[in-house]
Amino acid sequence: MGPIYSLGDFLDMVRRRLFTIFCVFVFGCLMSLWFAASQQHEYETAEVLQITQPQIAGELAKSTVEGSSARRMQLIEQRLMARGTLLEIIGKFGLYADQDSLTELQKVVQLRTAVQITGVAAAREGFADDGTISVLTITARMPTAEQAQQVASEFGRRTVELSMSTRIDQARETLRFFVQKEAALADQVAALEDEIAAYRNANDVTLPGTIEFRRAEIAAMNEGLLEIARERIEIRRAADRAQSTERAATARRLQEEAEQQLATLDAQEALLTRRRAGLEASLQTTPEVERQLGAYDRRLEQLQGELAQMTARRNEAEVGFRLEASHQAERLTVIEPAPLPDYPVTGARKTKALMGAAASAVLALLAAFLLELRHPVLRTAAQMERETGLMPVVSIPVMDTRPPRRGWFRRKA
């Protein structure tokens, strides 16, 4: 403990360093009073928002807004804490108007520090954490109670509006994408059907079964030609029999009739032959036509499948958009508006001043003790015996030989 070993030594130190202790204590008290007077009271309030579940089960009508509520709330918080949004709130309520020395950036930083947004995770279902938030708390700490309530309410209102607008915008963009995709596929299907129709007309394939029909027609013509050949043989045989059995006039008449029938059969045979030749010529390009038509059919089937799938997704997106527009999906609701705080959350100024005075007293005693350590002096016989082990025989007090100083009035008298 240095030169202080007893209460007497301590009191002697206080007596010797009374001026230093007094100066340090007074200076510390003045600084404590200035600090307590410069401290501004702060009021704190909170607004509580709840994330309500959809009114219609997801299995019956599913929303197209995906992702966890925690991630959506994080994105909303980032938009709320943006510099432009905070400047709008500062200008709307006149925050920090009494602090003219602050720049816009400093005001934005102070407001970001004064507002806290915290979420409470919902109860888990099983062991998986799906990132769902059940309650969102917005806490505001401001110099006045009215500003704290206004700021908390404003952030709560903007949070609800941003959540609603972002969900509706996401559902609208999803619906717009599927509508555009469906329209593009419908246009592709129509263009492909027109291309197939033009190809069929160019290759005289008007119906899907035309090739089979032509083959059947050629077979029928072949049968007709065989029938004509049989009839020709029968007519000639009949004419030959008439020549041998009938009279000359009758035979001549029957021969003329036979020649007329043969001429008719020749004309029919020539017509069927030309028709068959044309059909056979058209069938010579059939493999290439069939291959191209098959490719067209496969492509058309693929596009129709994509179109059907896109139509189903567009219907789901339309249902999701209607859910969001009618506020029947997940949404934020205010379950506890921000109340007007009654008392500040910061400590009382008197308490801070008293704590500063106590700290000043301790600091003053510590300064006196340090001065004693800096100039160690044996001042009493007890200290001499304790430090050196020698008992002094005589203790001579300090004699002040200077004349006593008299005041101005005494000197005049």
KAHULIN-V428619 format. One record per run of one state. SS is the DSSP state (H for helix, E for strand, - for the rest). FROM is the first residue (numbers start at 0). TO is the last residue. If there is no record, write none. Layout:
ss->SS from->FROM to->TO
ss->SS from->FROM to->TO
//
This chain:
ss->- from->0 to->5
ss->H from->6 to->15
ss->- from->16 to->16
ss->H from->17 to->37
ss->- from->38 to->41
ss->E from->42 to->51
ss->- from->52 to->67
ss->H from->68 to->79
ss->- from->80 to->81
ss->H from->82 to->92
ss->- from->93 to->102
ss->H from->103 to->113
ss->E from->114 to->120
ss->- from->121 to->123
ss->E from->124 to->124
ss->- from->125 to->126
ss->E from->127 to->127
ss->- from->128 to->131
ss->E from->132 to->141
ss->- from->142 to->143
ss->H from->144 to->201
ss->- from->202 to->208
ss->H from->209 to->244
ss->- from->245 to->246
ss->H from->247 to->282
ss->- from->283 to->284
ss->H from->285 to->324
ss->- from->325 to->329
ss->E from->330 to->335
ss->- from->336 to->347
ss->H from->348 to->373
ss->- from->374 to->379
ss->H from->380 to->387
ss->- from->388 to->406
ss->H from->407 to->411
ss->- from->412 to->412
//
